[in-house]
Amino acid sequence: MTRTTFAPGDRVQLTDPKGRMHTVVLEPGKVFHTHRGALPHDDLIGLPDGSVVTSTGGTAYLALRPLLSDYVLSMPRGAQVIYPKDAAQIVAMGDVFPGAKVLEAGAGSGALTCSLLRAVGEHGDLHSYEIRPAFAEIARRNVEAFFGEAREPNTRVSGEAREPNGGLGGQIARAWTLHVGDVAECTETGFDRIILDLLTPWELLDLVDRALVPGGVLLGYVATTPQLSELVEALRARGGYTEPRAWESLVRDWHADGLAVRPDHRMIAHTAFLISARRLAPGVVAPPRRRKPSKGAEAYALKRASARTRAPVQTDSAEVVE
């Protein structure tokens, strides 16, 4: 039986005539029930990928292995997943290459982890940190369900494993180490890429300084403009990095039916902001970027100066003076 035919344990996506999708994991003797009739798993096992099967109620279903983008949007969640459009930007704009050593914090539900593992390949090295044990367990289960290999946190797995996702599972999943704990305590160094999906990524720049190789790429994933501003300005003030770049991606489908060609009424708009910068060689400071005078920059400087002057002062009597 080749990888193009459905086998027990495979994840299969069934799409009905209205475009509604259902995902099942094949088990001999099991039956998928719907209001449009039942569909025995045995009818799918042995069929080639891309087949059409019919339920007992006469409804035809298109059967395909789900893509990674399909899997991410339907998998169990603890933390909010990084959408495929953002994961694609991280892999492409971060230039995550086969064999790269990558640090990811935090792992969340494992959505970005799957994309990074595919990008670094079997010879790569991905370290994922998640401080919340419950979320780390969800990420572990989601990654092993997609790649088909079980592991415990903070361990690697050797030996052969079944590879249900196009033969990619065993070797690639062994490139992953899941750490349950605070990424600030990471002692590993020599990372080619660091991705920070955290509430306050600017507080981890000391870690980035010591762990990211010269020329390496730092990517921040944040939800709000204040977070974006804090990370960008912290990188500028710190020095030792290229001028930060900030952006977001918006995805809009198009309706195409004969001569009726128009944008869809719905789109995936803002999900997060991405910020990237590259590490410079030790002791090197990039030439200052020439900018026009900005009221926004002046206001930010005043805000920071005001925050410093309002910092609490500790007196001898252990009282805090504002």
Steps between C-alpha positions, in 0.01 A plus 500: 500500500660829391485838670236613247242253633307537826608271783385447860615791714492749214324832546249558218303814417150440362335787309126492420332668198450823699870525583463397864800308628524212746825343619522135602784273609458165328440190713396162358138422584416854610221706339476876445142613568337813359145623443562410135560135580781278626838445340703193605873561542559173319360664184789749514787270600695400191360776277740747338524855632248718317219244478122549522297284738124487552317480832207268565275804446633551147720806568835507322808606700837599360774329704844661526781506750480840672768756423696649788290818468181291535639314800608818683155659477322188629742365761432520877607832651631623829646831394385673183676351197724696264301512177648340187539842334724616787688171526579527129632854552716385792653213304555704181598842636698342782680286242462182708709255301562121503748416774444824694518517878188684616366619836122540535333658804221427582374188336130569564293232329779385267377659176818692419707208629368280218597758236845551652566125516413468133734790420806385699461140381648184646846656546371811675472571871185664640473589869148602607432653843161514669469617860146361549504119541141459379573688176827309454308173520251621239787606271672163547183307412429718196852470361519124554153457346610681185846346466407163645760465771459511879745661739522636853587864574874580512588177318580377155384173348715253308405197295249451223153654502200484275486803270141574395562847356666434169789309655617810687413405855769305683820671392366855510329463837828381649643847431272637774566553870210627712595680821243567773629808678606863468694575183701759695675204664613358164875433506526378141677732254585508129146547368459605137146626557305604811120544496335666800123462531473655846323781680820701566767381254718809563576363847686207342754697295779399742427140403494590131835681534677191630311229309460638144795465263627807309287535190221302663138614481279600792124491439243637742129414478277743691131587498487875572662824385637584849684164499628570149628842608670367813689226315608723211622780729675254733695356205593848379612615843700183563709512184666195351205433266393615157215750474186310610231438242134472604208378287177301493341277236141510376348218295187540288348226286334577168168374366533384138189373317503568128502877450415560867848560639515698825657496846336277757295679763714353776876499549768411753618846597705595805619210712836632622798720420839358404829674583835386363861606551839340441777461756823684425853385581616560860582864563355618170239776494308560178519851349200701625205492264419844363142597571296813474419664836204317651257623761434138585868438579515817710186399691643152564825650634304728732291206618812297585662795677183559700481133597859512629436809713187341649680178600448412870785600734590274795565688827688387814171435676404250229221729382443550130487862389332577168 
